[in-house]
Amino acid sequence: MTASASRLRVDLLLFLVAASWGSTYLVAKELVSATSVLALLAVRMVLAATAMAAAVHVRRGRVTRAEMRVGGLLGLALAVVFVFETFGIAHTTATNAGLIISLTMVLTPVLDAAVSGRRLPAGFFAAAATAVVGVALLAGNGALTAPTAGDLLILLAAVARAVHVTSMARLTDGRTMESLHLTTVQLTTCAVLFCVASLLYGDSVPHLVAGLDVAGAALLIYLVLVCTVFAFFVQTWAVRRTSPSRVSLLLGTEPVWAAVCGIAIARDEVSAAGLCGIVLILAGTAWGRVVEQRHHLATTEGALTVG
């Protein structure tokens, strides 16, 4: 497979992840309440970790100590993302959540550049700003409102997600690790943490499960298999084959997919300002991808020349 074909495959899979995450807000809104956050996360992570562990067993894989150590650390960071994000969704609208979490696409490159000591080109920030303006138009239909407690929790989730993506790239750089193993350890770590936490706060897991009807159970399965197992496996696999900045920009299309789900399923109306926002998000992420790719290639070639 050529390098360009490989990059295209990575990009397409990340777009699918963004689409699944865009649908998460609508699904989570149907399932979660302020008191059931930890129980829902516990069920979601236990089922997801079980599915991943089964895949590891079928492949007769063996998780190494390094994968356990790195996956455990990343799992702690991922648990923080889930806590802030899910509590935030319970206390704000799905639209606001989609707006604020997309700031990850700005925070990740900045954090990655700060850690690596490299400078990002001005064009990247211009592209990111274009996408952020688009998200603001999409979520607010041209209007801005004061942030709620839920909005602030989603903002913390965006910061935590940027830390998670950047840490994943740093901790796995130059190491031979299976993406399947890393994802399994991450989700297992989250499952253990949320099972313990659900015993201390909010609804119990049996109470949550007993309250699910057929539709709720179907939504939970979708949340587990598509939005968790598939999404985080692809993210772990992709971030090791491209840069954190590129991953962040591609996942930055998440609010567009959230809007698509809202329009197609929830029958939400989108104003002219919202449609302009969708165009700006797509344009900004596409522009940012080109800028980041050229900058990455130039930096790599420069390092090879010096070497």
C-alpha positions in Angstrom: 0.0 0.0 0.0 1.4 3.4 -1.0 1.9 6.2 1.6 -1.0 8.3 0.2 -3.4 5.3 0.2 -2.4 4.5 3.8 -3.0 8.1 4.9 -6.4 8.0 3.1 -7.4 4.8 5.0 -6.4 6.4 8.3 -8.4 9.6 7.5 -11.5 7.7 6.4 -11.5 5.6 9.6 -11.1 8.7 11.7 -14.0 10.3 9.9 -16.1 7.2 10.9 -15.0 7.6 14.5 -16.0 11.3 14.3 -19.4 10.2 12.9 -19.9 7.7 15.7 -18.9 10.2 18.4 -21.2 12.8 16.8 -24.1 10.4 17.4 -23.0 9.7 21.0 -24.6 12.9 22.3 -28.0 12.0 21.1 -27.7 8.4 22.3 -26.3 9.4 25.7 -29.1 12.0 26.2 -31.6 9.1 25.8 -29.8 6.9 28.4 -28.2 9.1 31.0 -29.5 11.2 33.9 -27.6 13.1 36.6 -27.6 10.1 39.0 -26.9 7.4 36.4 -23.7 8.7 34.9 -21.3 6.3 36.7 -23.6 3.3 36.4 -23.9 3.9 32.7 -20.2 4.3 32.3 -19.6 1.1 34.3 -21.9 -1.0 32.1 -20.5 0.6 28.9 -16.9 0.0 29.9 -17.4 -3.6 31.2 -19.2 -4.6 28.0 -16.6 -2.8 25.8 -13.6 -4.3 27.7 -15.2 -7.8 27.5 -15.6 -7.5 23.8 -12.0 -6.3 23.4 -10.6 -9.1 25.7 -12.5 -11.6 23.6 -10.8 -10.3 20.4 -7.4 -10.5 22.1 -8.2 -14.1 23.1 -9.3 -15.1 19.6 -6.1 -13.7 18.2 -4.2 -15.6 20.9 -2.5 -12.3 21.9 -0.5 -11.8 25.0 -0.5 -8.3 26.6 3.1 -7.3 27.6 4.1 -5.5 30.7 4.8 -2.3 28.7 1.3 -2.4 27.2 -0.2 -2.9 30.6 1.8 0.0 32.0 1.1 2.4 29.1 -2.5 1.2 28.6 -3.2 1.7 32.4 -1.9 5.3 32.3 -3.9 6.1 29.2 -6.9 4.4 30.7 -6.8 6.8 33.7 -6.7 9.8 31.3 -9.6 8.3 29.3 -11.6 7.8 32.4 -11.3 11.5 33.2 -12.5 12.3 29.7 -15.6 10.1 30.1 -16.5 11.5 33.6 -16.3 15.1 32.5 -18.0 14.4 29.2 -20.9 12.3 30.5 -21.6 14.5 33.5 -21.5 17.4 31.1 -24.0 15.8 28.7 -26.3 15.2 31.6 -26.3 18.9 32.5 -26.3 20.6 29.1 -27.7 20.2 25.7 -26.3 17.8 23.1 -25.7 20.8 20.8 -23.6 22.7 23.4 -21.7 19.6 24.1 -20.8 19.2 20.4 -19.7 22.8 20.3 -17.4 22.8 23.3 -15.8 19.3 22.9 -14.7 20.3 19.4 -12.2 22.7 21.0 -10.1 19.6 21.4 -9.0 20.2 17.8 -7.4 23.4 18.9 -6.1 22.3 22.3 -4.4 19.1 21.0 -2.0 20.7 18.5 -1.1 23.5 20.9 -0.4 20.9 23.7 1.5 18.7 21.2 3.6 21.6 20.0 4.3 22.7 23.6 5.4 19.2 24.6 7.5 18.6 21.5 9.0 22.1 21.4 8.0 22.6 17.8 6.2 25.6 16.3 3.0 25.2 14.3 2.5 27.3 11.2 0.2 30.3 11.3 -2.0 28.6 8.7 -2.9 25.9 11.1 -4.2 28.3 13.7 -6.2 30.1 11.0 -7.7 26.8 9.8 -8.5 25.8 13.4 -10.1 29.2 14.1 -12.2 28.8 10.9 -13.5 25.5 12.2 -14.2 26.9 15.7 -16.2 29.8 14.3 -18.1 27.2 12.3 -18.9 25.2 15.4 -20.1 28.3 17.2 -22.4 29.1 14.3 -23.7 25.5 14.1 -24.3 25.1 17.9 -25.7 28.6 18.6 -27.3 29.4 15.2 -25.5 32.7 15.3 -26.2 33.4 19.0 -24.0 33.1 22.1 -25.3 32.1 25.5 -23.6 32.1 28.9 -21.9 28.8 29.8 -23.7 26.5 32.2 -22.1 24.1 34.7 -22.5 21.3 32.1 -20.8 23.5 29.5 -17.8 23.9 31.8 -17.7 20.2 32.4 -17.5 19.6 28.6 -14.7 22.2 28.4 -12.8 20.2 30.9 -13.5 17.1 28.9 -12.0 18.8 25.8 -8.9 19.6 27.8 -8.7 16.0 29.1 -9.2 14.6 25.6 -6.3 16.7 24.3 -4.1 15.4 27.1 -5.2 11.8 26.3 -4.4 12.0 22.5 -1.1 13.7 23.1 -0.1 11.3 25.8 -1.0 8.4 23.6 1.4 9.6 20.9 4.2 10.3 23.4 3.9 7.1 25.4 3.8 4.8 22.3 6.3 6.6 20.2 9.1 4.3 19.0 7.6 1.3 20.9 6.3 -2.0 19.5 2.8 -2.2 20.9 -0.4 -3.7 19.7 -3.2 -1.2 19.3 -5.7 -3.9 20.2 -3.9 -4.6 23.5 -3.6 -0.9 24.4 -7.3 -0.3 23.8 -8.2 -3.4 25.8 -6.1 -2.3 28.8 -7.5 1.3 28.6 -11.1 0.1 28.6 -10.5 -2.4 31.3 -8.9 0.3 33.5 -12.0 2.4 32.9 -14.3 -0.5 33.7 -12.7 -1.2 37.0 -12.7 2.5 38.0 -16.3 3.1 37.1 -17.6 -0.1 38.7 -16.0 0.9 42.0 -17.2 4.5 41.6 -20.8 3.4 40.9 -20.9 1.7 44.3 -20.2 5.1 45.9 -22.4 7.5 44.0 -25.6 7.6 42.1 -27.7 4.7 40.8 -26.5 1.2 41.0 -25.7 -0.9 37.9 -28.6 -3.4 38.6 -31.0 -0.4 38.9 -29.8 1.0 35.6 -30.0 -2.3 33.7 -33.4 -3.1 35.2 -34.8 0.2 33.8 -33.7 -0.4 30.2 -36.4 -1.3 27.7 -35.6 -2.9 24.3 -34.9 0.5 22.7 -32.6 1.5 25.6 -30.7 -1.8 25.4 -30.2 -1.4 21.6 -28.9 2.1 22.2 -26.5 0.8 24.9 -25.2 -1.9 22.6 -24.6 0.7 19.9 -22.8 2.9 22.4 -20.6 0.0 23.4 -19.7 -1.6 20.1 -19.6 1.4 17.8 -18.9 4.5 19.9 -16.5 2.8 22.3 -14.9 -0.4 21.0 -14.6 0.6 17.3 -13.9 4.3 18.0 -11.1 3.9 20.6 -9.4 1.0 18.8 -9.3 3.1 15.6 -8.1 6.2 17.5 -5.3 4.2 19.2 -4.3 2.6 15.9 -4.5 5.9 13.9 -2.6 8.1 16.3 0.4 5.8 15.9 0.3 6.2 12.1 -0.2 10.0 11.9 0.3 13.1 14.2 -1.9 14.0 17.2 -2.7 17.3 15.4 -4.0 15.5 12.3 -6.1 13.1 14.5 -7.6 16.1 16.3 -8.5 17.9 13.2 -10.2 14.9 11.6 -12.1 14.2 14.8 -13.0 17.9 14.8 -15.8 17.1 12.3 -17.6 15.5 15.2 -20.1 18.4 15.6 -21.1 18.1 12.0 -22.1 14.5 12.5 -23.9 15.5 15.7 -25.9 18.0 13.6 -26.6 15.3 10.9 -27.9 13.0 13.6 -30.0 15.7 15.1 -31.6 16.7 11.7 -32.1 13.1 10.5 -33.2 11.4 13.7 -34.4 14.1 16.2 -35.7 16.4 13.4 -33.8 19.4 14.7 -34.0 22.5 12.5 -30.8 24.2 11.3 -30.9 27.8 10.4 -28.9 29.5 7.6 -26.2 30.3 10.2 -26.0 26.7 11.2 -25.6 25.6 7.6 -22.8 28.2 7.2 -21.2 26.7 10.3 -21.2 23.2 8.8 -19.4 24.6 5.7 -16.8 26.4 7.8 -16.1 23.3 9.9 -15.5 21.1 6.8 -13.4 23.8 5.2 -11.4 24.5 8.3 -10.6 20.8 9.0 -9.8 20.2 5.3 -7.5 23.2 5.3 -5.9 22.3 8.5 -5.2 18.7 7.3 -3.3 20.1 4.2 -1.3 22.6 6.3 -0.5 20.0 9.0 0.5 17.4 6.4 2.8 19.8 4.5 4.4 21.0 7.8 4.9 17.5 9.0 6.5 16.4 5.7 8.8 19.5 5.7 9.8 18.9 9.3 10.6 15.2 8.6 12.6 16.0 5.5 14.5 18.7 7.4 15.4 16.3 10.2 16.6 13.7 7.6 18.7 16.3 5.8 20.3 17.4 9.1 20.9 13.8 10.1 
